[in-house]
């Protein structure tokens, strides 16, 4: 896992998120759907592999299952795996705070 420091603007956006609220974050050319859950911040690739809808326009439940706004395909924001039982898997991202700085991690 490689960790990259986020800008102050990105940090502010993510700190203002309400629980389960979805937001779009762009970092290093990657467009990411991010949410806040009880156990931290999590993100997945923002584009649904089924039909290309943007996840940040969808919804997220308490377990971190994000629903696509177009056809309702569901993904676990912590793992990027489909929650519908199909074989879809998308990139997922982790976040951490160290020394009052916010970092995003990805492979």
Protein Blocks (a to p, Z undefined) as FASTA:
>chain_A
ZZddddfklmmmmmmpcehiacdddeehiacdddddfkbccdddfbdfklopafklmccd
fkopacdfklopacdfknopafkhpabdcdddddddeehiacdddZZ
